[in-house]
Amino acid sequence: MGAQNSREEHAETFDEKRAEMMAIVEQEVLSSNMSLANSQEKYLSQAMATMDLNEKQVKEHYSRLTPRALDKFSEHFWHDKKNQLAMNAVMNNDPTKIMVNPKAAIDNRHVFNVKLEVEGAATNQKQSGRCWIFAGTNVLRLAVIRKYKLNDDFELSQNFLFFYDKLEKANWFLENMIDLADEDINDRVVQYLLTDPVGDGGQWQMFINLVEKYGVVPKSAFPETVASSSTGKLNWLVTVKLREFAAQIRKSLSDGLSINTIRVIKEEMMQDIYRIMVIYLGEPPAKFDWEIMDKSGKCVSVLGLTPKKFMKDIVEYPIAETMSLINDPRNTYSRAYTVARLGNIVGGGDIKYVNTTIATMKKLAIDVLKSGTPVWFGCDVGQFSNGSVGSMDTKVFDYKLTFNVEFNLSKAQRLLYGESAMTHAMVFTGVHLDKDNAPIRWRVENSWSDASGEKGFWVMTDEWFSEFVYQVVLEKRAVPKKLVDLLDEKPIVLPAYDPMGALASPK
């Protein structure tokens, strides 16, 4: 009993000491540039040092949430009347509507002094994760719109590339299962790959692989289906079969079948996947005729095309001469990186990034936009984004005013601790520069329909770019030679589950 009283007395003394120290903390934060978190750590350490409390005593009291602690939390909450106002406002409303910063909304104007002369109309990926394909085809279609003077609603078939991506990913997954068959089923990489074998996501190099192997077609030649626009049921069926095939592969190899035999069996497995894909999405055309009206009402007609010929003769985009720059502050700049077991086509190009500073990334993107070329990019779109107005702005929501919390993780820390990753691909079509040619805001072509922003185009603040843009794709001719040459070096391999692969990774 005496020991219990002693612990409570120690805790009360420490709480009193902490209260004194926190008063000093608040004063120091007001009078210096020290962050609240750093000040708290500094003064709580001082409080501990001035008391006769050992680690065991502190752990006994502070490792658990005691009734006394809960009473204290409640007292602090109700002491500030603003908390009650915030609670009343948030409990029955969408907090993002309560927290909107009106000044940020006003500042995010759709005015840009660098902007592509020709833009395509907003596209709509609907209930699918095909953003990278939409962003890629949105880049490619501009060449066709300009060349043939087409209306801005012209689109390339996203479903065509989606079909072959899903099919190739199934084969890629089964090859990985063959390669990893000797690993424990609970191995982290094995389980990671089993999580979502044929997810909708992808990377720029995977887009290149598809276009180079299969070509592209106009949307009129292979339109959307219910399943391509809402991929859940298709993905479920293919995933169930692939997991079943993975189990069969592991058992067959453990029973002594050769890898050669397994690969012959795998082709029969892929026949099942192909059948499922065609039933859901239709069979992609091997040949087609392209007929369309241009803006003046004149008919454009090109007959007897194949998908690869359409890409070569009609689109004429130098996709093989592009490269990916990333900004990953966890890792060394001016080095090449790849992600283990990330890809879609066996025998296709490996995913490779060159890591560079955010300043370099911005400068090169601005130069490319000034030349009239769009820029494909990857980012973490869910961070501080307001879909109702179409803005990405670190100040768009005022969490400090509503919840009295601040966010202090750096970009590198967000990647390390699972708070951020590449989740969405879009296209830059403009930027607004100040008198010193420094970027203020960026114009973004999204693929979430024309219902938000300015007919589907969003605004991104330059600060948001710094914090949440991770990748841009540029033609090699627009990139300094010293960065392009890094592609010839052996890349540093990041693990399969690294956030630099998240755009193409399991959910």
C-alpha positions, 0 to 999 in steps of 0.5 A: 500500500505504501509503495502504491502511495509512493508511486502516486506521490511521485506521479503527482509531483512529476505532473506538477513539475511538468505543468511548470515546465510546460508554461516555460515551453509555451513562452519559449515557443512564442519567443523563439523559432523552436518548435513545440515538439522540440521544446516539450522534449527539452523541458520534460527531460529537464523535469525528469533530471530534477526528480528522483524518478527512475525508469521503472517508476515512470513506466509504471505510471505513464505506460498505462492510460489510468483513470487519473490520466483520463480525468486530466485529459477531460479537464484540459479539453473542457478548459478551452471553450474552443474545443466544444465549438469545434466538437459541435461543428465536426460531430455532424459535419464533414470536417474538411468542409469545416476546416477549409481555409478561405484564403487558400481557396481564393489564392488558388486561382486558375490563372497561369502565365505558362500554359499549353496552347492545346489541352485535352478535355477532362477524362474519367477513370471512374471506379478504377485505379488506372490513373497512370494509364489515363495520365499516359494516354492524356500525354500521348493524345495531345500529339494526335489532337494537334496533328489532326486538329481534332476536338479536345474530347479525343481519347486513346483507349485506356481499356486497350492498355488496361486489358494487356496490363492486367493479362501481363501482370497475371503472367508476371505474378505467376513467374514471381511465384515460380521464382519464390516457390522455395521461400516460406509462404509467410515471407514478407515479399511473398505475402506482399505479392499475394496481397493484390497480384493484379492491382490497377496501379502502374508506373511510367516504365510499365506504360512504356512496356505496354505501348512498345509491345502492343501499341495503342488504339483510339477509344472508338476502336476499343471503348470502355466497359462496365468492368473497365470503369469499375474494376472490383469484380474483375480484379476479385475473380482474377486474384482468386484464380491467381492465388489458387494457381500460386498454391498449385505451383508451390505444391507441384514444385515441392512434389518434384515437378520441374520448373520447365513442366510448371511453365508449360502448365502456367500457359494453361493457367493463363488461358483461364485468365485470358478467357476471364479478361475477354468476357469482362473487357472484350477482345482487343482489335488486331486491326481497325479503321480510324475515322473521325471528324476534325474541328472544321468538320472534315473527315479524317480517315486512315484504314487498315491500321494495327495498334503498333502502326497507329502508335508509330504513324499517327501518335508519333510520340518518342516514348522510348526517349523518356525517363523518370526523375524522382525526389526521394530525400531518404536516399542519395541524390544523383543515383539510379534506383529500381524497385524489386519485383516491380513490373508488368511484362516479363522481358520488358524494360526494368523500372528505373528512376534517377533521384534528384533534388526537388529544385532540379525537378521543378526547373526541368518541369518548367522548362518542358512546359515552356516548350509546349510539352505536358509532364506526367507526374506521380504524387500522394494525392490524398494529402491536403487535397480539396476535391470540391474545388480541385486544389492541392494545397498544404494550407487548404485545411486549418487543422490547427484551428479545429483540432489544435494539432500541427504536422511536423514530419519531413518528406523523408520521415513521411516516407519512412514511417508510412505516412506518404507514398506515390498514390496517383498519376496526373499531368502538368499542363501549366505553371504560374511564375512570379517576377523572378521566374519562381513557381507559385502554382501548377496546373494539373490535368486530373482524370476524375471527370470534369466535376471538380476544379476548372472542368477537371483541371486542378491547382497545385501550390508550389509548396504542395509540389515540394512536399508530395510530388515524387516523380516527373517524366521528361524526354531525355533531351530535356534532362542534363546529360549527367542525370541521363547518364545515370541510367547506364549505372547499375541501380540501387534496388529498393525492396518490393514494398518500398513507397517509391513503387506504391503507384504500382503496388498492392493497395 
